[in-house]
Amino acid sequence: MSKIRKSVLAMQGYVPGRQPKGSFVKLNANENPYPPSPKALEALGQMTGDKVRLYPSSSAEELRKAAAEVFGVPFDCIVAGNGSDDIFTMIIRSILDEGDTLAVVDPTYTLYETLAEIQGAKTERHPLAEDYALPESFFESGAKLKILPNPNAQTGTLFPEADIIRLCESAQGIVVIDEAYALFAGTSSVPLLKRFKNLVVTRTMSKSHSLAGMRVGFGMSSPEIIEAFMKVKDSYNLNAASQLMAAAAIKDTEYTAGVVAKLNETRNFFAKELVSLGWQVAPSHGNFLLAKPEKGSAAEIVDYLEKEGYLVRHFETPRLKDKIRFSIGTKEQMERLIELLKKYHSEVRA
Ligand SMILES: Cc1ncc(COP(=O)(O)O)c(C=O)c1O
């Protein structure tokens, strides 16, 4: 008899984007190809011996102050996490009891379901429509917790604000909007927090702020909900260096806006090029896009690109296995990628 919990034995665990050794253009985890704000790197200079010797602020006070100001929310309405993944852990720990239900859409970011499994909760998957619109069943579900990324993960598509409002109005429990990619879309549900006390909005510093390696994210909601998250979080969940770097990076809004504008322009260029090669491209509002080749299998193209030094993401799930998710790199990286795809279509397949 195993000493491990049954639910943990039965689960598969989350599978992150591969990190093979060697020199690759890494476009498989929606990381940012540009460095973080120079002010963030400068802030690392404050890492004195004492900063390392002592525990960091357990509530990430200075970082939360900076983030609250930038997001326009009161200080007691925000919690910081070791990446937004840590915020999802807090959400699931504090809201779902064993046997409760989490509702998600399909396709989407699969970590939510993994965390619910660890908690012994069930997950309802609601398939998105052909055009990736929300299905009626997602609004109608009585689940205690609904988590929806906007823009959606894997597809990059954006749900209209009217959908988010309808979700908050009709939900019997908590609605979480994961805004990992919101700065690329230029829209946000943060203003809705004043209106809906059952709404939680999450953000990450991993995508638009180029700090994936530092692991920083935020959750925003009513003071009562944030108080619950504070109780269940690990006591020193954010290390001192991450707190310093993220506080400097989040305040440098001008730098972030410049990086986001460059990546959006490159994404639109890459989408146009793919369409001219006959690919079907989902309209993306993130720093990545999902596309289906006209000819050739997606898995075969992913292997070909890896041999040519490009890592891109392929999911073996029914809705995604015929498609590839490309993170957006620099303009030069994406131009070279288009050249490789042209070569694949003309030479390799021929
Ligand atoms: C929708 C979505 N949410 C959250 C994350 C993870 O963010 P973090 O690095 O802040 O844990 C990702 C990562 O790819 C994502 O796609």
The ligand as an SDF file (V2000), in Angstrom:
LIG
                    3D

 16 16  0  0  0  0  0  0  0  0999 V2000
   -2.5600   31.7780  -18.5490 C   0  0  0  0  0  0  0  0  0  0  0  0
   -1.3350   31.6760  -17.7180 C   0  0  0  0  0  0  0  0  0  0  0  0
   -1.4100   31.9860  -16.4250 N   0  0  0  0  0  0  0  0  0  0  0  0
   -0.3130   31.9120  -15.6320 C   0  0  0  0  0  0  0  0  0  0  0  0
    0.8930   31.4860  -16.1200 C   0  0  0  0  0  0  0  0  0  0  0  0
    2.0780   31.3460  -15.1950 C   0  0  0  0  0  0  0  0  0  0  0  0
    2.5160   32.5580  -14.7590 O   0  0  0  0  0  0  0  0  0  0  0  0
    3.6570   32.6770  -13.6490 P   0  0  0  0  0  0  0  0  0  0  0  0
    4.9540   32.6180  -14.3440 O   0  0  0  0  0  0  0  0  0  0  0  0
    3.3590   34.0120  -13.0620 O   0  0  0  0  0  0  0  0  0  0  0  0
    3.4700   31.5840  -12.6500 O   0  0  0  0  0  0  0  0  0  0  0  0
    1.0150   31.1460  -17.4590 C   0  0  0  0  0  0  0  0  0  0  0  0
    2.3120   30.6760  -17.9760 C   0  0  0  0  0  0  0  0  0  0  0  0
    2.5420   30.3600  -19.0830 O   0  0  0  0  0  0  0  0  0  0  0  0
   -0.1300   31.2420  -18.2750 C   0  0  0  0  0  0  0  0  0  0  0  0
   -0.0800   30.8970  -19.5670 O   0  0  0  0  0  0  0  0  0  0  0  0
  1  2  1  0
  2  3  1  0
  2 15  2  0
  3  4  2  0
  4  5  1  0
  5  6  1  0
  5 12  2  0
  6  7  1  0
  7  8  1  0
  8  9  2  0
  8 10  1  0
  8 11  1  0
 12 13  1  0
 12 15  1  0
 13 14  2  0
 15 16  1  0
M  END
$$$$
